[in-house]
Amino acid sequence: MNVDPSICEIIRRGDIVSCQLTPAGSNYTFLARVQLGDRVSLAIYKPRDGEAPLWDFPSGTLYKREYAAYLLSRVLGWDFIPFTVIREGPHGIGTLQHFVQHDPRQNYYTLTDEHASELRTVACFDLVANSTDRKPNHLVIDANGKLWSIDHGLTFHADTKIRTVIWDFCGEPIPHPLLAALASLVEQLQDPRGRLEELLGLLHPQEVAALRARIGWILTERVYPGLPGRYRR
């Protein structure tokens, strides 16, 4: 992982000393200052009690899905979701995610070809996780030029609901290393342990079955799906 281990320790164990409500989004999202001794880190805090009710997702589960997405990325070995934990905060239990310092003027629409490989990984991940809300500003670039993906609360639904702005790769073969990671995941699902076991425990059994089915579908098709006539950058 490209995050300093000490930052992970701060986010996991530190005191949330301040919370500032961010203006964007339908759910309550806070920019939190987390302190452990004399060390400080910024994080995004999304409490369960701040989630707006949705007709198609069970109430009070978005924070679990946010964390499940992080776990899935780690199981697959795809390092593009910031370090995330579930823990108590000033407004109750929720997720706390490392805040990636970035230029808010940069998003999916400003990315260049140098990020194509990273985008392919995110696009494949969205198929696996059934991402339902992939917006342009959910992709940010840090000071070192690395692409990060944020905001994964609307994932893992049992029904296929993939909605995304990433249509660049329609009909292209999914790169072999990504397929190999998914094939390895299929094997791990036979006897889930560690992060994978924790991930499956966050989902409803029907959502777990759907996850398995999506992985099988991707490994069978081996290409990025798309809509006929869809504009490609």
C-alpha positions as CSV (number, residue, x, y, z in Angstrom):
1,M,0.0,0.0,0.0
2,N,1.2,3.5,-0.8
3,V,0.0,5.0,2.4
4,D,2.4,5.5,5.3
5,P,1.6,2.8,7.9
6,S,1.6,5.4,10.6
7,I,-1.3,7.1,8.9
8,C,-3.3,3.9,9.0
9,E,-2.5,3.6,12.8
10,I,-3.7,7.1,13.3
11,I,-7.0,6.5,11.5
12,R,-7.6,3.2,13.2
13,R,-6.7,4.2,16.8
14,G,-6.6,8.0,17.0
15,D,-9.1,10.4,18.5
16,I,-11.4,12.3,16.2
17,V,-10.8,15.8,17.5
18,S,-12.9,17.7,15.0
19,C,-15.5,17.1,12.3
20,Q,-16.5,19.5,9.5
21,L,-19.6,18.7,7.5
22,T,-18.9,18.7,3.7
23,P,-21.5,20.4,1.5
24,A,-21.6,17.8,-1.3
25,G,-23.7,14.6,-1.3
26,S,-27.1,13.4,0.0
27,N,-25.5,11.7,3.0
28,Y,-23.8,13.3,5.9
29,T,-20.1,13.3,5.2
30,F,-17.5,14.9,7.5
31,L,-13.9,15.9,7.0
32,A,-12.4,14.7,10.3
33,R,-9.1,15.6,12.0
34,V,-7.7,12.5,13.7
35,Q,-5.0,12.7,16.3
36,L,-2.8,10.0,17.9
37,G,-0.3,11.5,20.3
38,D,1.4,14.3,18.4
39,R,0.6,12.8,15.0
40,V,-2.4,14.1,12.9
41,S,-4.2,12.9,9.8
42,L,-7.3,14.0,7.9
43,A,-10.0,11.5,7.1
44,I,-13.5,11.2,5.6
45,Y,-16.0,10.1,8.3
46,K,-19.4,8.7,7.1
47,P,-21.6,7.7,10.0
48,R,-24.4,5.2,9.5
49,D,-26.9,7.6,11.1
50,G,-26.1,10.1,8.4
51,E,-27.2,7.9,5.6
52,A,-30.3,9.0,3.6
53,P,-32.9,6.2,3.1
54,L,-32.9,4.6,-0.3
55,W,-35.6,2.6,-1.9
56,D,-33.3,0.0,-3.4
57,F,-30.6,-0.4,-0.7
58,P,-31.2,-1.6,2.9
59,S,-31.1,1.3,5.4
60,G,-28.0,1.6,7.4
61,T,-25.7,-0.5,5.2
62,L,-23.9,2.0,3.1
63,Y,-21.0,2.3,5.5
64,K,-20.6,-1.5,5.5
65,R,-20.5,-1.4,1.7
66,E,-17.9,1.3,1.7
67,Y,-15.7,-0.8,3.9
68,A,-16.5,-4.0,1.9
69,A,-15.3,-2.2,-1.3
70,Y,-12.0,-1.4,0.4
71,L,-11.6,-5.0,1.6
72,L,-12.3,-6.3,-2.0
73,S,-9.6,-4.0,-3.4
74,R,-7.1,-5.3,-0.9
75,V,-8.0,-9.0,-1.5
76,L,-7.5,-8.4,-5.3
77,G,-4.3,-6.5,-4.7
78,W,-5.6,-3.4,-6.5
79,D,-4.3,-0.4,-4.5
80,F,-6.6,2.5,-5.4
81,I,-9.1,2.8,-2.5
82,P,-7.7,4.8,0.4
83,F,-7.2,3.0,3.7
84,T,-10.7,2.5,5.3
85,V,-11.9,1.2,8.7
86,I,-15.2,0.9,10.5
87,R,-15.2,2.5,13.9
88,E,-17.1,4.7,16.3
89,G,-17.1,8.5,15.9
90,P,-18.8,11.6,17.2
91,H,-22.0,10.7,15.3
92,G,-21.9,6.9,15.9
93,I,-20.5,4.0,14.0
94,G,-19.4,4.6,10.4
95,T,-16.4,4.5,8.1
96,L,-13.3,6.5,8.5
97,Q,-11.2,6.8,5.3
98,H,-7.9,8.4,4.7
99,F,-8.4,11.7,3.0
100,V,-6.4,12.0,-0.2
101,Q,-5.1,15.5,-0.7
102,H,-6.0,16.4,-4.3
103,D,-6.9,19.2,-6.7
104,P,-10.8,19.2,-6.8
105,R,-10.6,20.6,-10.4
106,Q,-9.2,17.2,-11.5
107,N,-11.5,14.3,-12.1
108,Y,-12.4,11.6,-14.6
109,Y,-12.9,14.1,-17.4
110,T,-9.4,15.7,-16.9
111,L,-7.5,12.4,-16.9
112,T,-5.0,11.7,-19.7
113,D,-3.8,8.5,-21.3
114,E,-1.2,8.1,-18.6
115,H,-3.9,6.9,-16.3
116,A,-5.5,4.4,-18.7
117,S,-4.1,1.4,-17.0
118,E,-5.4,2.5,-13.6
119,L,-8.8,3.3,-15.1
120,R,-9.0,-0.2,-16.6
121,T,-8.5,-1.6,-13.1
122,V,-11.2,0.7,-11.6
123,A,-13.5,-0.2,-14.5
124,C,-13.0,-3.9,-13.8
125,F,-13.5,-3.4,-10.1
126,D,-16.8,-1.6,-10.7
127,L,-18.0,-4.7,-12.6
128,V,-17.0,-7.0,-9.7
129,A,-18.4,-4.7,-7.0
130,N,-21.5,-3.8,-9.0
131,S,-20.8,-0.1,-8.5
132,T,-24.0,1.8,-8.9
133,D,-22.8,5.4,-8.6
134,R,-19.5,5.9,-10.4
135,K,-19.3,9.7,-10.9
136,P,-16.5,11.8,-12.4
137,N,-15.4,13.3,-9.1
138,H,-15.1,9.8,-7.5
139,L,-11.7,9.6,-9.2
140,V,-9.0,11.9,-7.7
141,I,-5.3,12.4,-8.3
142,D,-2.9,12.8,-5.4
143,A,0.2,15.0,-5.4
144,N,2.3,12.1,-6.8
145,G,0.0,11.6,-9.8
146,K,-1.6,8.4,-8.4
147,L,-5.3,7.7,-9.2
148,W,-7.5,7.0,-6.2
149,S,-11.2,5.9,-6.2
150,I,-13.6,7.1,-3.5
151,D,-17.2,6.9,-2.5
152,H,-18.2,3.2,-2.7
153,G,-21.3,3.1,-0.6
154,L,-23.6,2.0,-3.4
155,T,-22.0,-1.3,-4.2
156,F,-22.7,-5.1,-3.9
157,H,-26.4,-5.0,-4.7
158,A,-27.8,-8.4,-5.5
159,D,-29.3,-7.0,-8.8
160,T,-27.0,-5.8,-11.6
161,K,-27.1,-2.0,-11.3
162,I,-23.7,-0.9,-12.7
163,R,-23.8,2.8,-13.5
164,T,-20.6,4.5,-14.4
165,V,-19.0,7.3,-16.4
166,I,-16.1,5.0,-17.4
167,W,-17.1,3.8,-20.9
168,D,-13.6,4.2,-22.5
169,F,-12.9,0.5,-22.8
170,C,-16.2,-0.9,-24.2
171,G,-15.6,-4.2,-26.0
172,E,-11.9,-4.3,-25.2
173,P,-10.3,-7.4,-23.6
174,I,-9.9,-7.1,-19.8
175,P,-6.1,-7.2,-19.2
176,H,-4.8,-10.6,-18.2
177,P,-3.4,-9.6,-14.8
178,L,-6.9,-8.4,-13.7
179,L,-8.5,-11.7,-14.9
180,A,-5.8,-13.6,-13.0
181,A,-6.6,-11.7,-9.8
182,L,-10.3,-12.7,-10.3
183,A,-9.4,-16.3,-10.9
184,S,-7.4,-16.3,-7.7
185,L,-10.4,-14.8,-5.9
186,V,-12.6,-17.7,-7.1
187,E,-10.2,-20.1,-5.5
188,Q,-10.1,-18.1,-2.3
189,L,-13.9,-18.1,-2.2
190,Q,-13.8,-21.9,-1.7
191,D,-12.4,-21.3,1.8
192,P,-12.6,-17.6,2.6
193,R,-10.3,-16.3,5.3
194,G,-9.0,-13.0,6.7
195,R,-10.2,-10.0,4.7
196,L,-12.3,-12.0,2.3
197,E,-14.2,-13.7,5.2
198,E,-14.7,-10.3,6.8
199,L,-15.9,-8.9,3.4
200,L,-18.5,-11.7,2.9
201,G,-19.7,-11.2,6.5
202,L,-20.7,-7.6,5.7
203,L,-23.1,-8.7,2.8
204,H,-26.5,-10.4,2.6
205,P,-26.3,-14.1,1.4
206,Q,-28.0,-13.1,-1.8
207,E,-25.4,-10.4,-2.4
208,V,-22.6,-12.9,-1.8
209,A,-24.2,-15.2,-4.4
210,A,-24.5,-12.3,-6.8
211,L,-20.8,-11.4,-6.3
212,R,-19.8,-14.9,-7.1
213,A,-22.0,-14.8,-10.2
214,R,-20.5,-11.5,-11.4
215,I,-17.0,-12.9,-11.1
216,G,-18.0,-15.9,-13.1
217,W,-19.6,-13.7,-15.8
218,I,-16.5,-11.5,-16.1
219,L,-14.2,-14.5,-16.3
220,T,-16.4,-16.0,-19.0
221,E,-16.9,-12.8,-21.1
222,R,-13.3,-11.5,-20.5
223,V,-14.2,-8.1,-22.1
224,Y,-15.5,-4.8,-20.8
225,P,-19.2,-4.5,-21.6
226,G,-20.8,-1.4,-23.0
227,L,-23.7,0.0,-24.9
228,P,-23.8,0.1,-28.7
229,G,-23.1,3.5,-30.0
230,R,-21.7,4.8,-26.7
231,Y,-19.4,7.7,-27.1
232,R,-15.8,6.9,-26.4
233,R,-13.2,9.5,-25.5
